[in-house]
Amino acid sequence: MSAAPTIDPGTHEPPDYLQVQSSAEFDELRRAHRSFAFPLTLGFILWYLVYVLLSSYAGGFMATEVAGRVNVAFVLGLGQFVTTFLIAWWYSRHAAARLDPRAEAIKSRLEADKPRLEADKPRLEADA
């Protein structure tokens, strides 16, 4: 049984995260995330609060039967679940289309800036 190869943590410099954070491409990534997530989160919280307030103060309305024994409260409650899944689906599509490519570009640039440890590669393969 052989141990996993290790790289001496002192042989390279970590990325300059403050420089990355202040870069224009990171600002674009953050803006793309915030412009989607914040309004959607606010909208969902408002929708949830409307549901709670209606449940608390509009009992007669919420008890209104829609079809048979199914009332408005039940329909709106199911709507909460449907909305949650739709938001998760919509966010995953947004992230795949707009966030992930930008994040991958930043990651690739950081990895390209890191010095390669080619001199250590044969030693690591020999240890395995």
Backbone as CSV, one residue per row, in Angstrom:
resi,resn,N_x,N_y,N_z,CA_x,CA_y,CA_z,C_x,C_y,C_z
1,MET,0.853,-1.174,0.000,0.000,0.000,0.000,0.897,1.235,0.000
2,SER,0.648,2.151,-0.905,1.480,3.347,-0.961,0.653,4.559,-0.562
3,ALA,1.341,5.524,-0.022,0.686,6.753,0.413,0.455,7.659,-0.793
4,ALA,-0.534,8.509,-0.686,-0.822,9.467,-1.752,0.332,10.453,-1.854
5,PRO,0.702,10.832,-3.067,1.793,11.797,-3.215,1.401,13.141,-2.627
6,THR,2.348,13.790,-2.053,2.099,15.119,-1.483,3.044,16.121,-2.119
7,ILE,2.613,17.327,-2.150,3.437,18.423,-2.645,3.764,19.293,-1.448
8,ASP,5.005,19.647,-1.343,5.436,20.508,-0.251,4.693,21.835,-0.350
9,PRO,3.894,22.211,0.670,3.101,23.439,0.569,3.951,24.693,0.497
10,GLY,5.230,24.605,0.814,6.080,25.791,0.788,6.748,26.027,-0.551
11,THR,6.461,25.219,-1.572,7.163,25.351,-2.844,6.497,26.308,-3.828
12,HIS,5.345,26.833,-3.524,4.693,27.770,-4.435,3.910,28.805,-3.635
13,GLU,3.628,29.914,-4.305,2.878,30.997,-3.687,1.387,30.810,-3.969
14,PRO,0.538,31.052,-2.975,-0.902,30.980,-3.250,-1.323,32.155,-4.121
15,PRO,-2.463,32.038,-4.793,-2.943,33.155,-5.619,-3.181,34.400,-4.762
16,ASP,-3.056,35.544,-5.379,-3.330,36.803,-4.692,-4.840,37.042,-4.758
17,TYR,-5.546,36.561,-3.738,-7.003,36.613,-3.740,-7.541,38.038,-3.684
18,LEU,-6.815,38.944,-3.042,-7.270,40.336,-3.009,-7.218,40.956,-4.400
19,GLN,-6.204,40.597,-5.167,-6.110,41.100,-6.536,-7.242,40.524,-7.387
20,VAL,-7.533,39.243,-7.217,-8.628,38.612,-7.953,-9.947,39.278,-7.589
21,GLN,-10.151,39.495,-6.290,-11.406,40.089,-5.828,-11.603,41.497,-6.379
22,SER,-10.528,42.215,-6.620,-10.658,43.581,-7.127,-10.627,43.651,-8.655
23,SER,-10.563,42.499,-9.327,-10.499,42.501,-10.789,-11.873,42.764,-11.409
24,ALA,-11.846,43.234,-12.647,-13.092,43.530,-13.369,-13.892,42.258,-13.641
25,GLU,-13.204,41.143,-13.961,-13.937,39.916,-14.260,-14.628,39.349,-13.021
26,PHE,-14.024,39.540,-11.845,-14.688,39.103,-10.614,-15.893,39.990,-10.318
27,ASP,-15.773,41.286,-10.599,-16.914,42.197,-10.436,-18.069,41.785,-11.343
28,GLU,-17.757,41.370,-12.568,-18.800,40.910,-13.485,-19.480,39.645,-12.954
29,LEU,-18.689,38.731,-12.418,-19.244,37.509,-11.844,-20.155,37.834,-10.667
30,ARG,-19.686,38.690,-9.786,-20.486,39.077,-8.620,-21.761,39.802,-9.041
31,ARG,-21.657,40.680,-10.020,-22.830,41.421,-10.501,-23.844,40.464,-11.148
32,ALA,-23.355,39.502,-11.931,-24.250,38.538,-12.575,-24.982,37.699,-11.525
33,HIS,-24.286,37.354,-10.456,-24.929,36.582,-9.386,-25.954,37.438,-8.632
34,ARG,-25.528,38.619,-8.223,-26.415,39.478,-7.427,-27.635,39.945,-8.204
35,SER,-27.462,40.271,-9.474,-28.603,40.785,-10.243,-29.667,39.708,-10.452
36,PHE,-29.288,38.450,-10.291,-30.262,37.368,-10.399,-30.768,36.960,-9.021
37,ALA,-29.851,36.708,-8.102,-30.211,36.119,-6.809,-30.980,37.080,-5.911
38,PHE,-30.570,38.326,-5.829,-31.217,39.242,-4.895,-32.682,39.520,-5.244
39,PRO,-33.008,39.899,-6.486,-34.426,40.128,-6.793,-35.278,38.868,-6.635
40,LEU,-34.733,37.733,-7.028,-35.479,36.488,-6.917,-35.723,36.128,-5.454
41,THR,-34.713,36.318,-4.625,-34.863,36.044,-3.194,-35.883,36.982,-2.572
42,LEU,-35.797,38.260,-2.901,-36.762,39.235,-2.375,-38.177,38.877,-2.814
43,GLY,-38.346,38.524,-4.080,-39.666,38.140,-4.577,-40.220,36.918,-3.857
44,PHE,-39.367,35.913,-3.624,-39.838,34.715,-2.949,-40.200,35.003,-1.497
45,ILE,-39.403,35.817,-0.817,-39.710,36.165,0.581,-41.033,36.912,0.659
46,LEU,-41.259,37.841,-0.273,-42.537,38.565,-0.290,-43.701,37.614,-0.551
47,TRP,-43.535,36.699,-1.478,-44.572,35.709,-1.786,-44.867,34.862,-0.554
48,TYR,-43.829,34.455,0.155,-44.015,33.658,1.372,-44.728,34.476,2.456
49,LEU,-44.318,35.732,2.633,-44.949,36.581,3.650,-46.425,36.840,3.327
50,VAL,-46.746,37.015,2.057,-48.148,37.185,1.669,-48.942,35.945,2.062
51,TYR,-48.370,34.783,1.820,-49.029,33.527,2.191,-49.249,33.443,3.698
52,VAL,-48.232,33.780,4.472,-48.346,33.734,5.940,-49.367,34.758,6.424
53,LEU,-49.324,35.979,5.887,-50.270,37.009,6.307,-51.707,36.638,5.934
54,LEU,-51.889,36.087,4.751,-53.237,35.640,4.373,-53.715,34.532,5.305
55,SER,-52.818,33.634,5.653,-53.187,32.546,6.565,-53.560,33.075,7.941
56,SER,-52.890,34.137,8.361,-53.132,34.689,9.693,-54.348,35.610,9.743
57,TYR,-54.538,36.434,8.708,-55.549,37.491,8.790,-56.696,37.360,7.795
58,ALA,-56.625,36.422,6.885,-57.699,36.270,5.900,-58.178,34.825,5.889
59,GLY,-58.551,34.347,7.067,-58.978,32.958,7.207,-60.169,32.606,6.338
60,GLY,-61.110,33.517,6.217,-62.280,33.257,5.385,-61.901,33.062,3.923
61,PHE,-61.019,33.923,3.443,-60.567,33.806,2.060,-59.789,32.509,1.842
62,MET,-58.902,32.197,2.780,-58.080,30.989,2.645,-58.926,29.717,2.735
63,ALA,-60.064,29.796,3.407,-60.938,28.626,3.551,-61.866,28.436,2.355
64,THR,-61.856,29.386,1.437,-62.709,29.284,0.258,-62.361,28.021,-0.528
65,GLU,-63.360,27.208,-0.784,-63.139,25.962,-1.511,-62.993,26.244,-3.002
66,VAL,-61.993,25.654,-3.589,-61.709,25.830,-5.012,-62.320,24.686,-5.811
67,ALA,-62.067,23.467,-5.370,-62.607,22.281,-6.044,-62.828,21.217,-4.985
68,GLY,-64.061,20.897,-4.705,-64.359,19.899,-3.675,-63.889,20.382,-2.312
69,ARG,-63.057,19.593,-1.644,-62.545,19.966,-0.315,-61.220,20.725,-0.381
70,VAL,-60.744,21.007,-1.589,-59.478,21.733,-1.774,-59.761,23.226,-1.670
71,ASN,-59.070,23.872,-0.729,-59.308,25.303,-0.528,-58.130,26.148,-1.028
72,VAL,-58.292,27.471,-0.959,-57.274,28.410,-1.429,-55.970,28.218,-0.666
73,ALA,-56.034,27.994,0.637,-54.822,27.813,1.443,-54.012,26.619,0.948
74,PHE,-54.672,25.540,0.618,-53.984,24.350,0.127,-53.313,24.627,-1.219
75,VAL,-54.029,25.302,-2.101,-53.483,25.625,-3.426,-52.268,26.539,-3.292
76,LEU,-52.390,27.582,-2.462,-51.256,28.490,-2.267,-50.095,27.794,-1.566
77,GLY,-50.382,26.901,-0.644,-49.327,26.132,0.029,-48.567,25.260,-0.956
78,LEU,-49.293,24.581,-1.841,-48.623,23.803,-2.891,-47.833,24.721,-3.822
79,GLY,-48.366,25.907,-4.037,-47.658,26.890,-4.856,-46.306,27.264,-4.269
80,GLN,-46.193,27.255,-2.944,-44.910,27.526,-2.294,-43.876,26.465,-2.686
81,PHE,-44.295,25.204,-2.666,-43.382,24.123,-3.044,-42.995,24.206,-4.516
82,VAL,-43.986,24.443,-5.361,-43.726,24.547,-6.797,-42.763,25.700,-7.069
83,THR,-42.999,26.830,-6.421,-42.135,27.988,-6.596,-40.703,27.675,-6.172
84,THR,-40.541,26.983,-5.065,-39.200,26.621,-4.588,-38.454,25.803,-5.623
85,PHE,-39.097,24.788,-6.176,-38.441,23.948,-7.181,-38.174,24.715,-8.470
86,LEU,-39.108,25.584,-8.876,-38.882,26.383,-10.076,-37.709,27.336,-9.911
87,ILE,-37.590,27.941,-8.732,-36.464,28.843,-8.481,-35.145,28.081,-8.511
88,ALA,-35.112,26.906,-7.906,-33.884,26.098,-7.917,-33.506,25.718,-9.349
89,TRP,-34.473,25.309,-10.144,-34.218,24.951,-11.538,-33.732,26.164,-12.331
90,TRP,-34.413,27.289,-12.153,-34.067,28.513,-12.874,-32.666,28.971,-12.490
91,TYR,-32.334,28.910,-11.190,-31.008,29.328,-10.755,-29.930,28.407,-11.330
92,SER,-30.175,27.107,-11.359,-29.161,26.196,-11.899,-28.912,26.482,-13.378
93,ARG,-29.953,26.809,-14.118,-29.779,27.183,-15.529,-29.016,28.492,-15.652
94,HIS,-29.349,29.460,-14.818,-28.653,30.746,-14.830,-27.180,30.557,-14.488
95,ALA,-26.910,29.770,-13.459,-25.521,29.542,-13.043,-24.735,28.846,-14.152
96,ALA,-25.323,27.842,-14.777,-24.626,27.121,-15.844,-24.343,28.021,-17.048
97,ALA,-25.265,28.920,-17.341,-25.118,29.769,-18.520,-24.284,31.018,-18.275
98,ARG,-24.415,31.613,-17.100,-23.796,32.927,-16.884,-22.737,32.967,-15.799
99,LEU,-22.853,32.137,-14.779,-21.902,32.213,-13.672,-20.731,31.249,-13.844
100,ASP,-21.032,30.004,-14.164,-19.980,28.990,-14.258,-18.909,29.333,-15.291
101,PRO,-19.261,29.813,-16.490,-18.197,30.168,-17.449,-17.292,31.287,-16.922
102,ARG,-17.862,32.265,-16.254,-17.043,33.355,-15.702,-16.152,32.854,-14.575
103,ALA,-16.711,32.023,-13.717,-15.918,31.469,-12.610,-14.802,30.575,-13.149
104,GLU,-15.103,29.811,-14.173,-14.087,28.928,-14.772,-12.970,29.749,-15.412
105,ALA,-13.317,30.871,-16.027,-12.293,31.739,-16.624,-11.361,32.293,-15.549
106,ILE,-11.932,32.702,-14.432,-11.111,33.213,-13.326,-10.223,32.098,-12.789
107,LYS,-10.792,30.925,-12.607,-10.024,29.782,-12.101,-8.891,29.417,-13.061
108,SER,-9.182,29.393,-14.350,-8.153,29.053,-15.340,-7.023,30.072,-15.319
109,ARG,-7.380,31.334,-15.200,-6.339,32.370,-15.144,-5.480,32.204,-13.909
110,LEU,-6.105,31.892,-12.779,-5.339,31.683,-11.548,-4.408,30.484,-11.674
111,GLU,-4.906,29.410,-12.263,-4.073,28.220,-12.412,-2.946,28.448,-13.405
112,ALA,-3.173,29.267,-14.415,-2.122,29.565,-15.379,-1.041,30.434,-14.750
113,ASP,-1.430,31.271,-13.785,-0.471,32.144,-13.118,0.382,31.401,-12.098
114,LYS,-0.092,30.228,-11.633,0.662,29.465,-10.653,1.893,28.862,-11.293
115,PRO,3.037,28.922,-10.622,4.215,28.242,-11.179,4.010,26.728,-11.147
116,ARG,4.368,26.082,-12.231,4.230,24.634,-12.320,5.388,23.962,-11.597
117,LEU,5.085,22.859,-10.997,6.097,22.121,-10.238,6.578,20.925,-11.063
118,GLU,6.994,21.181,-12.289,7.416,20.107,-13.173,8.625,19.368,-12.621
119,ALA,9.475,20.059,-11.894,10.664,19.402,-11.343,10.274,18.347,-10.313
120,ASP,9.143,18.539,-9.620,8.696,17.592,-8.607,7.908,16.440,-9.204
121,LYS,7.435,16.580,-10.444,6.564,15.562,-11.027,7.215,14.177,-11.102
122,PRO,8.437,14.029,-11.618,9.023,12.688,-11.649,9.213,12.093,-10.254
123,ARG,9.559,12.925,-9.287,9.744,12.436,-7.917,8.417,11.929,-7.353
124,LEU,7.314,12.641,-7.635,6.011,12.217,-7.135,5.566,10.913,-7.789
125,GLU,5.812,10.776,-9.099,5.437,9.547,-9.779,6.260,8.365,-9.278
126,ALA,7.522,8.603,-8.945,8.382,7.533,-8.440,7.947,7.099,-7.052
127,ASP,7.379,8.015,-6.247,6.917,7.680,-4.895,5.660,6.823,-4.921
128,ALA,4.880,6.922,-5.997,3.583,6.220,-6.046,3.693,4.745,-6.151
